[in-house]
C-alpha cells in the first residue's frame, strides 16, 4: 500500500492495520459517489495523504506543529498540481479517443472485446 512506504518507529502490525483501516474506510466512502472500480482514489489519494501526514506525526526525531504544517503543505501542493493536470488530461482523452466503452462491451467483458481472450478461470 501507499501508506506503508514511509518509515515510522512503530511495530509492523500497527502500520499494516492502520493502512488497512484507512484504505477500507476511504474506499467505502469514495466508491459510493465516484466511478472508481480499482479503488485508485482510496489507495493512492487517501492512503498517500495519510502516509504523508503519518510521516510527520510519527517522526523519529519527534513531531511538532512545524513538521505537521510542512506535511500538510506538501499534501496541498500535490493536490493542487495533480488534480487540475489529471482533469485536463482525462477531459482531453475523453474528447479525442474516449474513456468509456459501450454498454455491450462492458457486459461482455473487456478481456474478450479488448484482448480477445478470457481472463476468468470460472468460465
Number of C-alpha atoms within 10 A of each C-alpha: 13 18 26 17 11 16 14 17 12 10 8 10 8 10 18 13 11 15 21 16 12 17 25 15 13 18 21 12 12 16 16 9 8 10 10 13 9 10 18 14 19 23 22 16 18 21 26 22 22 21 25 21 22 19 21 24 17 15 16 12 8 9 13 11 10 10 16 18 13 14 20 16 12 15 17 13 11 12 14 11 10 12 11 11 12 11 11 12 11 14 13 13 12 12 9 9 8 11 11 9 11 7 9 10 14 13 8 10 15 16 14 13 14 10 10 9 11 13 12 7 5 5 5
